[in-house]
Amino acid sequence: QHKFIIADKQTELKWEKFLVLFYQQFFARRDELFKLKELQNIVREIEDGEISVDELSVKVKRAAELIEICKNKLTSTEEDVNKILGYLNSKD
């Protein structure tokens, strides 16, 4: 039986739970990369004039949704980093 210790929580983690957490993180990152790639493609299509006027509003709406998702992720990540830095600074 495999056991893992989570450094910040000092708790045992069984193999099955580890796999669940790993896959959640893996697919979350994969999903973020797909969203970023989709946004890049939309921007390229608009810049290159590859889309019709009819498609433009749909693409711009989707780009705005993707930008909001990316912005929220960056804000969340910044908050996580600040928490970690605060914890590290409190240890000094």
Phi, psi and omega per residue, in radians:
Q1 nan 2.246 -3.134
H2 -1.594 2.421 3.070
K3 -2.318 2.512 3.132
F4 -2.228 2.620 3.092
I5 -1.875 2.214 3.049
I6 -1.480 2.098 -2.983
A7 -1.034 -0.736 -3.049
D8 -1.433 -0.259 -3.092
K9 -1.997 -0.229 -3.132
Q10 0.912 0.801 3.116
T11 -2.169 2.656 3.076
E12 -1.327 2.582 -3.138
L13 -2.291 2.070 3.129
K14 -1.317 2.745 -3.058
W15 -0.943 -0.770 -3.102
E16 -1.086 -0.755 3.128
K17 -1.168 -0.687 3.086
F18 -1.015 -0.797 3.138
L19 -1.079 -0.738 3.116
V20 -1.052 -0.843 3.138
L21 -1.100 -0.723 3.126
F22 -1.052 -0.862 -3.109
Y23 -1.156 -0.608 3.079
Q24 -1.076 -0.787 3.129
Q25 -1.184 -0.738 -3.123
F26 -1.048 -0.867 -3.090
F27 -1.263 -0.534 3.069
A28 -1.098 -0.775 3.128
R29 -1.166 -0.698 3.110
R30 -1.069 -0.763 3.132
D31 -1.085 -0.735 3.104
E32 -1.078 -0.718 3.125
L33 -1.139 -0.688 3.107
F34 -1.119 -0.693 3.122
K35 -1.144 -0.736 3.121
L36 -1.123 -0.754 3.116
K37 -1.106 -0.724 3.102
E38 -1.061 -0.756 3.112
L39 -1.088 -0.775 3.105
Q40 -1.052 -0.709 3.129
N41 -1.134 -0.726 3.115
I42 -1.081 -0.812 3.132
V43 -1.049 -0.782 3.131
R44 -1.069 -0.781 3.141
E45 -1.062 -0.718 3.130
I46 -1.170 -0.820 -3.133
E47 -1.091 -0.665 -3.110
D48 -1.453 -0.078 -3.124
G49 1.185 0.522 -3.072
E50 -1.467 -0.094 -3.093
I51 -2.018 2.648 3.141
S52 -1.366 2.900 3.098
V53 -1.067 -0.624 3.120
D54 -1.123 -0.645 -3.132
E55 -1.381 -0.378 -3.024
L56 -0.994 -0.819 -3.106
S57 -1.135 -0.647 3.104
V58 -1.141 -0.777 -3.131
K59 -1.152 -0.727 -3.138
V60 -1.145 -0.695 3.094
K61 -1.085 -0.789 3.129
R62 -1.133 -0.707 3.106
A63 -1.056 -0.717 3.119
A64 -1.105 -0.705 3.087
E65 -1.078 -0.787 -3.127
L66 -1.148 -0.678 3.110
I67 -1.100 -0.733 3.120
E68 -1.096 -0.745 3.107
I69 -1.073 -0.820 -3.141
C70 -1.120 -0.716 3.125
K71 -1.082 -0.770 3.114
N72 -1.095 -0.690 3.126
K73 -1.145 -0.735 3.112
L74 -1.111 -0.717 3.110
T75 -1.100 -0.775 3.117
S76 -1.080 -0.760 3.133
T77 -1.124 -0.728 3.116
E78 -1.081 -0.718 3.104
E79 -1.096 -0.735 3.113
D80 -1.087 -0.775 3.140
V81 -1.102 -0.749 3.131
N82 -1.104 -0.651 3.083
K83 -1.106 -0.778 3.137
I84 -1.109 -0.794 3.130
L85 -1.103 -0.687 3.086
G86 -1.076 -0.734 3.105
Y87 -1.108 -0.786 -3.136
L88 -1.131 -0.694 3.129
N89 -1.182 -0.551 3.120
S90 -1.252 -0.354 3.134
K91 -1.354 -0.364 -3.087
D92 -1.281 nan nan
